Amino acid sequence: MSDGQGHDRTDMAERAELLRCAQRALEGMPTDRLRGTAEQLAGTETIQQVLRPRSERHHQARQ
């Protein structure tokens, strides 16, 4: 097994856990409030970093 494969699996597991946490946190919120929250989050650097592949994050960190 190569390092790349291990990292990919870890990355996918991290994303899946983040999605589960987000789903739990968002359950029961009014739809209009959810939409605003999602729009706010979509603009944050942290969420954008999480959604990018790890290789891109490393590449950008080196620049």
N, C-alpha and C positions, 0 to 999 in steps of 0.2 A: 504494500500500500504506500503510495507516495504522500508527501506532505500536503501537496495541493488537494488531494482527495479528502484528507482529514480536515483540512481547513474549510473546504466547501461544505462538508457535513456539519461542522460546528457552526458555520455561518447560517445554514438553513435552520438548524435547531434554535439558534438565537432568534432568528426572524420569526419562527413559529411561536416561540415563547412570547415574544413582544406582541404578536398579533393576538394571542390568547389573552394576555394581560389587557390589551387595549379593548378587546371585545367585552371582557368582564367590566372594565371601568366605564364603558359607554352604555351598557345595558340600562334601560330605564330612563335615559335622558330624552327630553323632548327633541323631536326631529329637527326643528329649526335651530335649536341650540347645538345639536350635533353637527349640523352643516357648518355653522360658524366655527366650531372647534376644529373640525377637519380642515377647513380653509386656513385657519391660523397655523395648525401643525404642519400643513403642507409647505408653508413658507419657512419653517425653522430649519436651520442647518443640521441639527441633530437627526431629524427624521430623514432628510435628504441623504445624509451619510449612511444611515441604517439601510436605506433602500438601494444604495449603490453596491455593486459587488465589492468584496474586500480588496481585490487586486486594484481597482480604481482608487479606493481610499488610500492605499499605500502609495500609489503613484502620485496622487495629489499631495500627500504629506511630504514627499521628497522634493517637490517643486519649490 
